[in-house]
Amino acid sequence: MHTPTNNPHSSAMRRGRLIRRHGLFTRVWHWVNLACLVILLMSGLQIFNAHPSLYWGNDSTFDAPTLQITAVRGDDGAPMGIVRIAGYRIDTTGVLGLSRHNGELDQRAFPSWATLPGPQWLAMGRYWHFAAAWIFAPLLLAYLAYTLISPTRRRLIWPTAAQWRGLPATIAHHARLKFDHGADYNGLQKLTYLLVLFGLLPLMVLTGLTMSPTMNAAWPWLLDVFGGRQSARTLHFIFAFALVAFFVIHLVLVLISGVRNNLRSMITGRYRIGSDTAPAKDNRHA
């Protein structure tokens, strides 16, 4: 008959062990970047509210916007908020176009709780936006350079050959809400971070620069790349909400895969991995 023993080593194996997953630079960048992006989004919505329409090309075709958020009178004469996009009209009363502010209906594209500052204040919204942008853009450039220069960081974020081959299985695994707490990111995580870091975020910065008359004079090729200033503004808007979608998915996955473990890794750098017969790789300084 087997008699169970209180073996501390067996207990530790069941609990897993802590490894160092994120270095100080990555952790500081993550939290500063988060603060900047929240400010950029909310102040950007404030700027958008000053002219809540989007166009393609270099000029504003006021009679045919690609997207418009506004308020109109309904068939019964009551005001209603609407979104016009690609020829369709969607009733968004109470959220977009027409929302409540201080208990009264207020015509504005995005509601006051989503903008910075809350009231209709274009000048201050621009100040907030540019202040956050001048922190965010240099930090992004530094982080991308660090990722390219550091061999450890490159290994941490670039999928291995086995991870590329196993990508369909990893996607199916995540779709069933099953997560492995390993020392390394899986292939889907790495691919997503690569697309966001080297695709979505740089495009956000470049389309933002394209809307600046000063940058148009210095780098006129930006207008050609993005098809004009109004196209750049539309793309900037699309990229911003693609980033919001990424944040929502990222937050949901953090919540369901272990809030404490994920937060600890991004605050202290330590991440708990599951028990394994093979020694896990310790990604130091990543």
C-alpha positions in Angstrom: 0.0 0.0 0.0 1.4 3.4 -1.0 1.6 5.9 1.8 1.5 9.6 0.7 4.3 11.7 2.0 4.6 15.5 2.5 7.5 16.0 0.1 8.2 19.7 -0.3 9.8 19.0 -3.7 6.6 17.3 -5.0 4.5 20.2 -3.7 6.8 22.7 -5.5 6.5 20.6 -8.7 2.7 20.7 -8.5 2.8 24.5 -8.0 5.3 25.0 -10.8 8.1 27.5 -10.4 8.8 31.1 -11.0 11.0 32.3 -13.8 12.0 35.7 -14.9 10.1 36.5 -18.1 10.2 40.3 -18.4 13.1 42.6 -17.8 12.8 46.1 -16.3 12.9 47.9 -19.6 10.0 45.8 -21.0 7.9 46.3 -17.9 8.4 50.1 -17.7 7.7 50.4 -21.5 4.5 48.3 -21.2 2.9 50.5 -18.5 4.1 53.9 -19.9 2.9 52.7 -23.3 -0.5 51.8 -21.9 -1.0 55.2 -20.3 0.1 57.0 -23.5 -2.3 54.9 -25.7 -5.3 55.5 -23.4 -4.6 59.3 -23.5 -4.0 59.2 -27.3 -7.3 57.3 -27.9 -9.4 59.5 -25.7 -7.9 62.8 -26.9 -8.0 61.5 -30.5 -11.8 61.0 -30.1 -12.0 64.5 -28.8 -10.3 65.8 -32.0 -12.5 63.6 -34.2 -15.6 65.1 -32.5 -14.6 68.5 -34.0 -15.2 67.1 -37.5 -16.8 63.6 -37.2 -16.5 62.5 -40.8 -13.8 60.5 -42.6 -12.9 60.6 -46.3 -10.5 59.0 -48.8 -8.0 61.0 -50.9 -6.4 64.4 -50.2 -9.6 66.5 -49.9 -12.7 66.4 -47.8 -15.7 65.5 -50.0 -18.3 66.8 -47.6 -21.3 65.5 -49.6 -19.9 61.9 -49.7 -18.0 61.0 -46.5 -16.8 57.4 -46.1 -18.0 57.5 -42.5 -20.0 60.1 -40.6 -21.3 60.2 -37.0 -23.9 62.8 -36.5 -27.5 63.5 -35.3 -30.6 64.0 -37.3 -34.4 64.3 -36.8 -36.3 61.0 -37.1 -39.6 60.5 -38.9 -41.4 61.4 -35.7 -39.3 64.6 -35.3 -37.3 63.4 -32.4 -33.5 63.7 -32.5 -31.5 60.5 -33.1 -27.8 59.7 -33.3 -26.7 57.9 -36.4 -23.6 56.4 -38.0 -23.4 56.6 -41.8 -20.9 54.1 -43.3 -20.6 52.8 -46.9 -24.1 54.0 -47.8 -25.8 52.4 -44.7 -27.3 54.3 -41.8 -27.3 52.8 -38.3 -29.2 54.2 -35.3 -26.8 54.8 -32.4 -28.8 57.1 -30.2 -27.5 57.3 -26.7 -24.0 56.2 -27.6 -22.7 57.8 -30.9 -24.0 61.0 -32.5 -26.4 61.8 -29.6 -25.6 61.0 -26.0 -26.4 62.3 -22.6 -24.2 64.9 -20.9 -25.2 66.3 -17.5 -28.6 64.7 -17.9 -29.3 66.3 -21.3 -29.0 65.0 -24.8 -25.9 66.4 -26.5 -25.0 66.1 -30.2 -21.4 64.8 -30.3 -19.9 61.9 -32.2 -18.4 60.2 -29.2 -19.9 60.7 -25.7 -18.1 62.8 -23.1 -17.0 59.8 -20.9 -14.9 58.5 -23.9 -13.1 61.8 -24.7 -10.3 63.7 -23.0 -11.1 66.3 -21.8 -14.8 65.5 -21.3 -16.3 68.8 -22.7 -16.1 69.8 -26.3 -12.6 71.3 -26.2 -10.6 70.8 -29.3 -7.5 72.8 -28.4 -7.0 71.0 -25.1 -7.7 67.6 -26.8 -4.9 68.4 -29.2 -2.5 69.4 -26.4 -3.2 66.1 -24.6 -2.8 64.1 -27.9 0.5 65.7 -28.9 2.0 65.5 -25.4 1.3 61.7 -25.2 2.5 61.2 -28.8 5.9 62.8 -28.1 6.3 60.3 -25.3 4.9 57.3 -27.1 6.7 57.6 -30.5 10.3 57.8 -29.2 9.7 55.0 -26.7 8.2 52.8 -29.5 11.3 53.5 -31.7 13.6 52.6 -28.7 11.7 49.4 -28.0 11.7 48.3 -31.6 15.5 48.9 -31.8 15.9 47.0 -28.5 13.9 44.1 -29.9 16.1 43.9 -33.0 19.4 44.3 -31.2 18.9 42.0 -28.2 19.4 38.3 -29.1 17.4 37.3 -26.1 14.5 39.6 -27.0 14.6 38.3 -30.6 14.4 34.7 -29.4 11.5 35.6 -27.1 9.4 37.2 -29.8 10.2 35.4 -33.0 8.4 32.0 -33.5 10.5 28.9 -33.9 10.1 26.6 -36.9 8.1 24.2 -34.7 5.8 27.0 -33.5 5.2 28.1 -37.1 4.2 24.5 -38.0 2.0 24.1 -34.9 0.2 27.5 -35.4 -3.1 25.9 -36.5 -3.1 23.6 -33.5 -2.3 26.6 -31.2 -5.1 28.7 -32.6 -7.6 25.8 -32.1 -6.2 25.3 -28.5 -6.8 29.0 -27.7 -10.3 28.8 -29.3 -11.2 26.2 -26.7 -9.8 28.5 -24.0 -7.0 26.2 -23.0 -3.7 27.8 -22.1 -0.3 26.4 -21.3 1.8 28.3 -18.7 5.1 27.7 -20.3 8.4 29.6 -20.0 8.1 30.8 -23.7 5.4 32.6 -25.5 3.5 30.3 -27.9 3.5 30.8 -31.7 0.2 32.7 -31.8 1.3 35.1 -29.1 4.6 35.8 -30.8 2.9 36.4 -34.2 0.4 38.7 -32.7 3.0 40.8 -30.9 5.1 41.0 -34.0 2.1 42.3 -36.0 1.3 44.9 -33.4 4.8 46.0 -32.6 6.2 46.1 -36.2 2.9 46.7 -38.1 0.0 48.4 -36.3 1.9 50.7 -33.9 4.4 52.1 -36.5 1.5 52.6 -39.0 -0.3 54.6 -36.3 2.7 56.9 -35.9 3.2 57.3 -39.6 -0.4 58.1 -40.5 -0.4 60.6 -37.6 2.7 62.3 -39.0 1.1 62.3 -42.5 -1.7 64.6 -41.1 0.9 67.2 -40.0 1.5 70.1 -42.5 5.1 70.4 -41.1 5.8 66.7 -41.8 4.2 67.1 -45.3 6.9 69.7 -46.1 9.7 67.6 -44.6 8.6 64.2 -45.8 6.2 64.7 -48.8 6.5 61.0 -49.7 4.2 60.2 -46.7 1.2 61.7 -48.6 2.0 59.4 -51.6 2.4 56.3 -49.4 -1.0 56.8 -47.6 -2.9 58.3 -50.5 -3.4 61.8 -49.2 -4.0 63.5 -45.9 -7.7 62.5 -45.6 -6.8 58.9 -46.4 -4.2 59.0 -43.7 -6.8 60.3 -41.2 -9.2 57.5 -42.1 -6.4 54.9 -41.8 -5.3 56.4 -38.5 -8.9 56.0 -37.2 -9.0 52.4 -38.5 -5.7 51.5 -36.9 -6.7 53.0 -33.6 -9.8 50.8 -33.4 -7.8 47.8 -34.5 -5.6 48.5 -31.5 -8.7 48.8 -29.3 -9.8 45.4 -30.5 -6.4 44.0 -29.7 -6.5 45.5 -26.2 -9.9 44.0 -25.5 -8.9 40.5 -26.7 -5.6 40.9 -24.7 -7.4 41.9 -21.6 -9.9 39.0 -21.9 -7.1 36.5 -22.3 -5.3 37.9 -19.3 -8.4 37.5 -17.2 -9.2 34.0 -18.2 -5.6 32.6 -18.3 -4.6 33.8 -14.8 -4.8 37.4 -13.7 -2.4 37.1 -10.8 0.2 35.3 -12.8 0.0 37.7 -15.8 0.1 40.8 -13.6 3.0 39.6 -11.5 5.0 38.9 -14.7 4.4 42.5 -15.9 5.0 44.1 -12.5 7.8 42.0 -11.0 9.0 40.2 -14.1 8.3 36.8 -12.5 6.0 34.3 -14.1 4.9 31.0 -12.7 5.2 28.1 -15.2 3.5 24.7 -14.8 5.4 21.5 -13.7 7.4 19.9 -16.5 9.8 17.1 -16.7 12.1 19.2 -18.9 13.8 22.3 -17.5 12.2 25.4 -18.7 14.2 28.1 -20.4 14.7 31.2 -18.2 14.2 34.2 -20.5 16.3 36.7 -18.5 16.4 40.4 -19.4 13.7 39.9 -22.0 
